[in-house]
Amino acid sequence: MTRHYLIALLTMTIPLMAFAQNPVGSLKGAFEAAKQSKKPLLVIRYEQRMVDYPNTYQNETWDSRLEALLNEAQNKQALSDGFVVYRLNTDTLNAEELQFQDQFMLYYTPNFIVFSSEGELIHFYNPIPALLTNDKIDVLGELRDTLKAKATEAQVRHALQGKFDQKTISTKDLLQLITLRTNAHLKSKDAFNELAVRKAPISEELLEPILSQDFKTTDPMVRYILDNFKPKNLDWAYYKTALVESLFENAKMNKDKAEFENVLRLKGDYSSQAIEMASEAYPENPFLDEERHKEYLSEQLISEKFDFYASIADTVNVKKYGNYYAAFVLTDYEKRKKAVVDAEMAVGDYMSNSFILSGDAKKDSVVLAIRATYEKNREMKIIQMEKYFDAENARILNNIAWTYYELITQKADLEKALVWSHKSIELDENAYYQDSYAHLFFKLGDIDKAIEHETKALEQAKTRGHTKYIQDFEAALKRFKQSGKD
C-alpha cells in the first residue's frame, strides 16, 4: 500500500491557493501528470472556511497565511515550475478525494502531502508554524528541503512495507514501520493488529496513533489492549475508555449496526469502571460524584441508541428508545432537576472554598472578594442552571418528537410524540418547537391545529428576530393551508 493516494491531517482545516482551479481536473489526473512530467506531486489540503475567515473576523489563520504566501508572484511561479499541484478542500464531497483522505490520520490543516513523480509518498506535514508570527516563512524552501531530507526515510518505509506485505517482517522492523507510517500520518491498522497477534509491548508513543485507526471490536489490537495492561490503573482505565469511544465513533460513522451494539456494551462497562476508579482515588472531589456520573452515562447511552437508530431509519428501535428516552426525561422531573442543580452547586462551592487564605492581607482580600461575589450571585446561578436544565430537556423532547414526525407513521406513536412536543414548549417556549408541534398535528390530520401552531411559530420567529426560521415557517404554513383547501 505504498503507491496510492495519501493525504493529510484533518480537524481544524486549512487553506491554499483556494481560489485557483486544479488544472489537472482530478486527483488521478494529478498523479498521471506528475508521472508524465517527472515532477513531484504536491497535494495541498486546506479548509476554505478558514481561508476566508480573515475577511469576516480580521484574524489570520494557518490556511489564510499559506494562501497569501502561495499567491505571491515568485512563489506561484516556483510552485508551477517545480511541482504538479493539486488543491484539496476538506469540505469536498468528491468520492475520490474522500477515499484519498481516508488513508491518513487527519488532525488539522493546512497540509502539504508530497509524492515522488512515481506516486510514492515522501512526506506529510503542516507548512505553517504552529504559532503564527509576522516572520517571513520560506514555504517553498522548506518544501525543497523536505523532499531531500525525507527521501531516505520514505525509501526505508517502502522497503519495510514490502517485508510486511510479504509476511517476512521481524517485530523490530514492524515497530519501525508503524513509527515511520505514523510520522507520515498514514493509518496502520493491519500493522497494529499484527503487533497485537505477536503480543509485542506497546510503547507510550503508539497509544495516540492507535486511537486514530479504523478499528472494530473484532480487531486483535482492541482485544489486546482491553484485556491487558494494568486493569486497576486509572490512566489505563481512561485510555481504554478513549479507545472504546473511538470504536464507537467509527461504528456511528459507518452506520454499522452490529458493531454499534457491540461497542455500546463496552462503552457502558469501561466508562463505569473509569468513574468508579476515579471516585475511589479522589473521594472528596465533587466533579467525580459517582451516582451523578452513572445517571449521566445512562442518559447518554439511551440518547446514543436513539440517535443511531434514527440515523439508519430503524423504526422499531426508534420507537423503543424514543419511549425510554422520553420516560427518562419526564419521570421525577423536578426531583431530577434539583439533584442536578445541587450537584452543580456543590462543584461551585468546592471551587469557591478551594481558594485558601494565606495570611497575606493583600492576597486574602482577593480570595475573600471572590467568595463574596460567589455567595452574592448564588441564587441567580441556581435560577440560571434551572433554566438551562429546562431548555436542555426541552431540546431533547423536541428532538424525539421531530424524529417521530420524520420516521413514524402509527397514530398512537405520533400522539405520544405530540405530548412530548407540547412538554418541550412548556419547558422552553420556542418558535422551533412550535413548528414541530404544528407538523405533528398536520401528520395526524388535524389541519386546523397545525395552522394554529405554525402561525404561532411564525409570529414568535418574527417577534424574536429568528430570521433563519421565517422562510421555512412561511412555507410550512402555506402548505398546511393549501392542504386544508384540497
NORNOR-V688628 format. One record per residue. RES is the residue in three letters. NEAR is the number of other ideal C-beta (glycine too) atoms within 10 Angstrom. Layout:
res=RES near=NEAR
res=RES near=NEAR
//
This chain:
res=MET near=14
res=THR near=16
res=ARG near=14
res=HIS near=13
res=TYR near=21
res=LEU near=24
res=ILE near=26
res=ALA near=30
res=LEU near=23
res=LEU near=19
res=THR near=11
res=MET near=17
res=THR near=25
res=ILE near=32
res=PRO near=30
res=LEU near=30
res=MET near=21
res=ALA near=23
res=PHE near=11
res=ALA near=13
res=GLN near=8
res=ASN near=15
res=PRO near=12
res=VAL near=17
res=GLY near=11
res=SER near=13
res=LEU near=21
res=LYS near=12
res=GLY near=14
res=ALA near=24
res=PHE near=22
res=GLU near=15
res=ALA near=18
res=ALA near=23
res=LYS near=16
res=GLN near=10
res=SER near=12
res=LYS near=10
res=LYS near=17
res=PRO near=20
res=LEU near=27
res=LEU near=24
res=VAL near=28
res=ILE near=26
res=ARG near=32
res=TYR near=29
res=GLU near=25
res=GLN near=20
res=ARG near=16
res=MET near=25
res=VAL near=27
res=ASP near=17
res=TYR near=18
res=PRO near=16
res=ASN near=8
res=THR near=8
res=TYR near=9
res=GLN near=7
res=ASN near=9
res=GLU near=15
res=THR near=25
res=TRP near=25
res=ASP near=29
res=SER near=24
res=ARG near=23
res=LEU near=28
res=GLU near=26
res=ALA near=15
res=LEU near=20
res=LEU near=24
res=ASN near=14
res=GLU near=12
res=ALA near=7
res=GLN near=8
res=ASN near=16
res=LYS near=15
res=GLN near=10
res=ALA near=17
res=LEU near=18
res=SER near=12
res=ASP near=8
res=GLY near=15
res=PHE near=23
res=VAL near=26
res=VAL near=24
res=TYR near=26
res=ARG near=21
res=LEU near=23
res=ASN near=21
res=THR near=26
res=ASP near=10
res=THR near=15
res=LEU near=7
res=ASN near=12
res=ALA near=8
res=GLU near=12
res=GLU near=20
res=LEU near=11
res=GLN near=13
res=PHE near=23
res=GLN near=22
res=ASP near=12
res=GLN near=16
res=PHE near=23
res=MET near=21
res=LEU near=22
res=TYR near=14
res=TYR near=20
res=THR near=29
res=PRO near=32
res=ASN near=31
res=PHE near=23
res=ILE near=26
res=VAL near=25
res=PHE near=27
res=SER near=18
res=SER near=17
res=GLU near=12
res=GLY near=17
res=GLU near=19
res=LEU near=28
res=ILE near=24
res=HIS near=21
res=PHE near=25
res=TYR near=19
res=ASN near=19
res=PRO near=22
res=ILE near=23
res=PRO near=11
res=ALA near=7
res=LEU near=6
res=LEU near=14
res=THR near=8
res=ASN near=6
res=ASP near=8
res=LYS near=7
res=ILE near=16
res=ASP near=12
res=VAL near=19
res=LEU near=19
res=GLY near=10
res=GLU near=14
res=LEU near=20
res=ARG near=14
res=ASP near=11
res=THR near=17
res=LEU near=18
res=LYS near=9
res=ALA near=12
res=LYS near=19
res=ALA near=14
res=THR near=9
res=GLU near=14
res=ALA near=20
res=GLN near=12
res=VAL near=13
res=ARG near=23
res=HIS near=15
res=ALA near=13
res=LEU near=23
res=GLN near=20
res=GLY near=13
res=LYS near=14
res=PHE near=20
res=ASP near=12
res=GLN near=8
res=LYS near=7
res=THR near=9
res=ILE near=19
res=SER near=11
res=THR near=13
res=LYS near=9
res=ASP near=15
res=LEU near=20
res=LEU near=20
res=GLN near=15
res=LEU near=25
res=ILE near=23
res=THR near=17
res=LEU near=18
res=ARG near=22
res=THR near=19
res=ASN near=15
res=ALA near=23
res=HIS near=24
res=LEU near=23
res=LYS near=20
res=SER near=26
res=LYS near=15
res=ASP near=14
res=ALA near=22
res=PHE near=26
res=ASN near=18
res=GLU near=20
res=LEU near=23
res=ALA near=19
res=VAL near=11
res=ARG near=12
res=LYS near=11
res=ALA near=16
res=PRO near=9
res=ILE near=18
res=SER near=10
res=GLU near=7
res=GLU near=11
res=LEU near=18
res=LEU near=15
res=GLU near=12
res=PRO near=19
res=ILE near=24
res=LEU near=15
res=SER near=17
res=GLN near=22
res=ASP near=13
res=PHE near=21
res=LYS near=17
res=THR near=19
res=THR near=11
res=ASP near=18
res=PRO near=16
res=MET near=22
res=VAL near=24
res=ARG near=12
res=TYR near=20
res=ILE near=21
res=LEU near=18
res=ASP near=9
res=ASN near=12
res=PHE near=16
res=LYS near=11
res=PRO near=12
res=LYS near=9
res=ASN near=12
res=LEU near=15
res=ASP near=10
res=TRP near=18
res=ALA near=22
res=TYR near=14
res=TYR near=21
res=LYS near=24
res=THR near=19
res=ALA near=16
res=LEU near=21
res=VAL near=24
res=GLU near=16
res=SER near=18
res=LEU near=26
res=PHE near=20
res=GLU near=12
res=ASN near=18
res=ALA near=21
res=LYS near=17
res=MET near=9
res=ASN near=12
res=LYS near=11
res=ASP near=16
res=LYS near=14
res=ALA near=11
res=GLU near=18
res=PHE near=21
res=GLU near=14
res=ASN near=17
res=VAL near=24
res=LEU near=18
res=ARG near=12
res=LEU near=19
res=LYS near=19
res=GLY near=16
res=ASP near=14
res=TYR near=20
res=SER near=21
res=SER near=16
res=GLN near=16
res=ALA near=20
res=ILE near=21
res=GLU near=15
res=MET near=19
res=ALA near=18
res=SER near=17
res=GLU near=12
res=ALA near=11
res=TYR near=12
res=PRO near=9
res=GLU near=6
res=ASN near=12
res=PRO near=16
res=PHE near=14
res=LEU near=17
res=ASP near=17
res=GLU near=14
res=GLU near=11
res=ARG near=19
res=HIS near=20
res=LYS near=16
res=GLU near=16
res=TYR near=15
res=LEU near=15
res=SER near=14
res=GLU near=15
res=GLN near=14
res=LEU near=17
res=ILE near=18
res=SER near=17
res=GLU near=17
res=LYS near=21
res=PHE near=24
res=ASP near=16
res=PHE near=22
res=TYR near=22
res=ALA near=21
res=SER near=13
res=ILE near=14
res=ALA near=10
res=ASP near=16
res=THR near=18
res=VAL near=8
res=ASN near=17
res=VAL near=25
res=LYS near=21
res=LYS near=14
res=TYR near=23
res=GLY near=27
res=ASN near=15
res=TYR near=16
res=TYR near=22
res=ALA near=22
res=ALA near=10
res=PHE near=18
res=VAL near=21
res=LEU near=14
res=THR near=9
res=ASP near=10
res=TYR near=14
res=GLU near=8
res=LYS near=9
res=ARG near=17
res=LYS near=15
res=LYS near=14
res=ALA near=15
res=VAL near=18
res=VAL near=18
res=ASP near=12
res=ALA near=18
res=GLU near=18
res=MET near=15
res=ALA near=14
res=VAL near=14
res=GLY near=16
res=ASP near=14
res=TYR near=13
res=MET near=13
res=SER near=16
res=ASN near=10
res=SER near=8
res=PHE near=15
res=ILE near=9
res=LEU near=10
res=SER near=10
res=GLY near=7
res=ASP near=10
res=ALA near=7
res=LYS near=7
res=LYS near=13
res=ASP near=14
res=SER near=10
res=VAL near=11
res=VAL near=16
res=LEU near=12
res=ALA near=10
res=ILE near=13
res=ARG near=14
res=ALA near=11
res=THR near=11
res=TYR near=16
res=GLU near=11
res=LYS near=9
res=ASN near=12
res=ARG near=13
res=GLU near=9
res=MET near=9
res=LYS near=14
res=ILE near=16
res=ILE near=10
res=GLN near=13
res=MET near=18
res=GLU near=15
res=LYS near=12
res=TYR near=14
res=PHE near=18
res=ASP near=16
res=ALA near=14
res=GLU near=14
res=ASN near=20
res=ALA near=23
res=ARG near=16
res=ILE near=20
res=LEU near=27
res=ASN near=25
res=ASN near=19
res=ILE near=27
res=ALA near=27
res=TRP near=22
res=THR near=22
res=TYR near=28
res=TYR near=19
res=GLU near=12
res=LEU near=16
res=ILE near=18
res=THR near=9
res=GLN near=11
res=LYS near=11
res=ALA near=8
res=ASP near=17
res=LEU near=19
res=GLU near=12
res=LYS near=19
res=ALA near=27
res=LEU near=21
res=VAL near=14
res=TRP near=26
res=SER near=28
res=HIS near=16
res=LYS near=20
res=SER near=29
res=ILE near=21
res=GLU near=11
res=LEU near=22
res=ASP near=19
res=GLU near=13
res=ASN near=21
res=ALA near=20
res=TYR near=22
res=TYR near=26
res=GLN near=26
res=ASP near=25
res=SER near=26
res=TYR near=28
res=ALA near=26
res=HIS near=22
res=LEU near=25
res=PHE near=21
res=PHE near=21
res=LYS near=18
res=LEU near=16
res=GLY near=11
res=ASP near=15
res=ILE near=17
res=ASP near=10
res=LYS near=17
res=ALA near=25
res=ILE near=19
res=GLU near=16
res=HIS near=26
res=GLU near=26
res=THR near=16
res=LYS near=18
res=ALA near=28
res=LEU near=22
res=GLU near=13
res=GLN near=19
res=ALA near=23
res=LYS near=15
res=THR near=9
res=ARG near=12
res=GLY near=8
res=HIS near=16
res=THR near=9
res=LYS near=9
res=TYR near=20
res=ILE near=15
res=GLN near=10
res=ASP near=14
res=PHE near=24
res=GLU near=14
res=ALA near=11
res=ALA near=20
res=LEU near=19
res=LYS near=11
res=ARG near=13
res=PHE near=22
res=LYS near=14
res=GLN near=10
res=SER near=13
res=GLY near=12
res=LYS near=6
res=ASP near=5
//
